[in-house]
Amino acid sequence: MERAVARGEPLREIENNKQPTATASGIPLRRGNFRTLTEALDYAAQGSTGFNFYDGKGELAAALPYRELRERAVALARRLQSLGRGSRVALVAHTHPDFAVMFFACQYAALVPVPLAAAIHLGGRSAYIRHLRELVSDCGAVAAFAPADFVGLLREAAGDLPLKCVGALEDFHALEAHDELPAPPRGEELAYLQYTSGSTRFPRGTMITQSAVMSNLEGIFTHGFEIQADDRFCSWLPYYHDMGLVGIVLGCVSTQRSVDYLATRDFAMRPRLWLKLISQNRATISFSPPFGYALAARRVRIKDAEALDLSSWRVAGVGAEMIHPEWLRTFAESLAPARFDARAFLPCYGMAECSLAVSFAPVSGGFAVDRVDAERLATSGEAVAAADAGKTAGFVNCGEPLPGYEVEIRDESGRPLPDRRCGRIYLRGPSVMSGYFGNAKATREVLSADGWLFTGDLGYRVDGSLYITGRAKDLLIINGRNIWPQDIEHLAEQQPELRATDTSAFSIPGADGGEVAVLVVQCRETDAAALGSLAERLRRAIYAEFGIECLIDLVPPHTLPRTSSGKLSRSSARKQFLERHRAERVTDLPWAREAGYAAEHAVRSSMRFSTHREDARDAGLNAQ
Amino acid sequence: MKDRASVERVVREALQAVRPEGGPLEADAELGLDSTQAMELIMEIEERLDISIPVETFADARTFGELCSGIERLGA
């Protein structure tokens, strides 16, 4: 049946290996202390652990022991090496054994795999094809691979791009095999490229060397949370996300752990399956962004919870976006009947620009919230305890940075700030990226010549522990997905009525604590019907491209605030938007959830056009 | 069993389950669901028809009519 996998057939048709791999590896535990990923897999292949793939019904579709993964990756690597050492190979990162084989085949062939998103929204075919094509071009890939489900989409995306091979695993098996493998990758060679911004306007592929990723993995599994010989992972995290790829796929190989995978799409449809798998296979470690816990909690009924046993789950990692304590509390309460222990929550902080992780909260400590005076934080940047009746803001302790990192919180002029002062987070260390591939300008913006990385995040420190308070960079994170405002604005400005710099995109807090996308559009039109039509076209275009509902706010010309140098300021636009709509209790409206809200809002917006004009006059004055 | 009429009926029921406030749908009406609702919709349809909807069918389904056509083709 191995042939069936090699041919890239859908998971449900695979009938081999009906048993998941064991939790115990049978070899001495090594916690990521390898020089390269191939050394890590060479070692793991001596044991009996591996990857297990579960389908949408929660049944084991395929098991891929590390021994077999290595054999197949090495065999394929002999065929890949003609692609040229150091060349990029684009991989559509769908959760599937073929992806793992291909990723490690690239390692043995000293090629640089580039995992690309395998996420499509309803009706999003053309947006996805365009996205794939742009990233395949951006990384200068010489070949592109996709598991069977995505191969049609990949072929369409690749079109006439000059690639040496495009297709599923079988297409790569048709390449000519060499007798010998090339020399193994060296520490300073790239292990992979990871796109942190899937932005089509500003793609940013982080270049991560073998030594950078191995340094991070060793830090995570020795200092972040010490991995044990009886640990077992369970994961639905996408393979194109740093937490899913580095933390789980590479992390499990580097610690010889077995892992039970659920495809992200199957989790999104049936989040209960995630918990069922943990319960059934006695997993001890599973990570998720906060929204994953929120989604699971929403779908779990009392009787589901009672049928589960989550007492084995000792590390419930949480990261990748701002942590909302309320979501975690709700999850813990919903799953208390399943013996889920809230102390298992392990908040962490990191980003693809430093391979994966920067810091972890103390293990078994749960999430600790620091409550500070919201007013003083907003006005002076001080994160200090609130006065008795004052309004407070709570931030989660993300723990101390892993050894090897230097961290500084700096003010806007670059001066380091003391404890409990909020500023921009900078860090330096051995797992920081080499830069963004083919993008020296973007690299210079975040990485200094002496190795300091600007994380784009805001936060403060207390006794060495990090607290993240927000983002300094303009970015929307909706249901765990990064969306760059430039992409929304560019799309909007394709409408005939609009010109460049007529729009500003940002996010505001939604009713459930998540983010809601907002697009402020200034236009000369005053006719209510024409405005309604514009708002509806914008809403549809954004939905088609990004699969999100976006609130459209139409305003008269010269409303959008500019900086002293004449550039549009999204943060000021956002502030003005919130002030304009304060009377409506913006943050209390369940906008994102209500179907049809945007069309209705567009009409309301245009009806209120006259009042906006007053604001516009003020704003215009302020901006001059 | 998967003729056009029964597919449409099932998709309507599934939409109703995901978004109870939604009204009747014309064939060219956009589904207009957020990402979470879209996944719930697919699950509801999969469970009602006992099928698995491939990613390409999902990717091509911008409107109610396109989704129904995609599902109808799976049954062929």
Interface residues (C-beta under 8 A of the other chain):
Chain A: R12 G56 I120 H121 L122 G123 G124 R125 Y128 D149 F150 G152 L153 R265 A268 M269 R270 L295 I478 N479 R481 R540 Y543 A544 G547 I548 E549 A592 R593 E594 A595 G596
Chain B: R19 E21 G22 E30 L31 G32 L33 D34 S35 T36 A38 M39 E40 L41 I42 M43 E46 S52 P54 V55 E56 F58 A59 D60 A61 R62 T63 E66 L67
